[in-house]
Amino acid sequence: MKHIPYRIHLSENEIPRQWYNVRADMKEQHAPYINPATMKPAEPQDLLPVFSQEVCMQEMNITDRFIDIPDEIMEYYKMYRPSPLCRAYNLEKALGTPARIYYKFEGNNTSGSHKLNTAAAQAYYAKKQGMKSLTTETGAGQWGTALAMACAHFDLDLTVFMVKISFEQKPYRKAVIETFGADIIPSPSNTTEIGRKMLADDPDSTGSLGTAISEAIELAVKSKDCRYTLGSVLNHVLLHQSVIGLESKLAMEKIDEYPDIVIGCAGGGSNMGGLMGAFMSDKLLGKKNPYFIAVEPSSCPTMTRGKYTYDFCDTGRITPLAEMYTLGCDFKPSAIHAGGLRYHGMSPTLSKLYHDGYLDEARAVGQKSVFEAATLFSKTETILPAPESSHAIRAAIDEALKCKETGEAKTILFGLSGTGYFDMSAYMQYQKDEMVDYIPTDEDLARSISKLPKVPGYVEK
Ligand SMILES: *Cc1c(COP(=O)(O)O)cnc(C)c1O
């Protein structure tokens, strides 16, 4: 077999010129979004005051397999793409596995994650439509950073509502976001009606992603020439993230490889959906049969222990209802969990693929074993991984160790969605042996699941 380099590089000209829309190859779609005001299927018009127009069209598109990436976005992608596909030679050696492990590294930009792929697209489309500003929320801060970078490039104002507790714990995130010219407001704030109401109820509230989403949407809808943006979960976000999988597939073709196993971490499902897309296409069309694993934290076990039904996408219960795996929008993941991936729901498309058996496996892992994997990975591969991404590393290591037992030389591909420089307090907790695993009880889950909204006429599948 010919020598495979440590990093399989593509050239600038090999960045895909089109995104891949997996929904066009799916035989069945998730049930339509429901407008909570009417309890009827949402129309594109319902979304238009909230999201930019092109993004609404992409959200509903189930017919076009490929969608052209506009030149302006291509030019932006060229500043940090193609992202490297790496062969984890040193990790393989440390594990003593016959498996060949590859990872697609999306942390090679200042946002430190894959989120820039959709931030650039969403900022461009808003600008093209004549918008002057955008709003969004951010929890851990990666999405706020990515969008601030994209807005600086496309000359849009941006207001980021950051969950107050993270805002206070991660002062450097604020500094980065402000460097790129965005405004950042700790949420709940007194700048919106919803925020003022939350503060009146609880002046010491440390905030939640749900409240931050509600504030960001309120500001977008009330401002002239302003739209809201979301960094995960939705179909258009998965579409923009499909560059990850398309590039991976092309790079693997160059070295005559094809993954037996594809692994990604899943919070809202966008990096997993993006990495998986091009390979899922082969599976849906009956050409190949890779095994897909989505990895989630055992503290927020959306796919492994959640319910497949309609739920709100936010805690504030103002978004449309989506059919997806969910723990209930009132579910509050434990604060002692260190990484991201703390979302109650899951991308409707990823959920549907899992429900129908195309996404083969969802796996929940505890955070201590995740940081153990992160530590081994940093030492062997020289990259400090994000806690989120380290969920995928955990599963990749476990699959490679299975190969060691059976002697099978499987090809494993996993998504290294980002870097962990802003998560050092979690690394320190792990090093001091102060990290604990938290697994919600069945009663905990039943409580939030019992409060799920009811859609008239909907029969659970
Ligand atoms: C946001 C984020 C995630 C989780 O979001 P998905 O939509 O599930 O991809 C994973 N990894 C990193 C580095 C992130 O920033």
The ligand as a Tripos MOL2 file, in Angstrom:
@<TRIPOS>MOLECULE
LIG
   15    15     1     0     0
SMALL
NO_CHARGES

@<TRIPOS>ATOM
      1 C1        -21.1060   24.0640   18.7760 C.3       1 LIG1
      2 C2        -20.1240   22.9770   18.7500 C.ar      1 LIG1
      3 C3        -20.5160   21.6230   18.7260 C.ar      1 LIG1
      4 C4        -21.9320   21.1740   18.8210 C.3       1 LIG1
      5 O1        -22.7860   21.6050   17.8180 O.3       1 LIG1
      6 P1        -23.2780   20.6620   16.6440 P.3       1 LIG1
      7 O2        -24.3130   21.4810   15.9560 O.co2     1 LIG1
      8 O3        -23.8220   19.4060   17.2250 O.co2     1 LIG1
      9 O4        -22.1110   20.4170   15.7700 O.co2     1 LIG1
     10 C5        -19.5280   20.6550   18.6270 C.ar      1 LIG1
     11 N1        -18.2390   20.9760   18.6110 N.ar      1 LIG1
     12 C6        -17.8180   22.2590   18.6560 C.ar      1 LIG1
     13 C7        -16.3590   22.5420   18.6410 C.3       1 LIG1
     14 C8        -18.7440   23.2990   18.7220 C.ar      1 LIG1
     15 O5        -18.3290   24.5680   18.7680 O.3       1 LIG1
@<TRIPOS>BOND
     1     1     2 1
     2     2     3 ar
     3     2    14 ar
     4     3     4 1
     5     3    10 ar
     6     4     5 1
     7     5     6 1
     8     6     7 2
     9     6     8 1
    10     6     9 1
    11    10    11 ar
    12    11    12 ar
    13    12    13 1
    14    12    14 ar
    15    14    15 1
@<TRIPOS>SUBSTRUCTURE
     1 LIG1         1 GROUP 0 **** ****
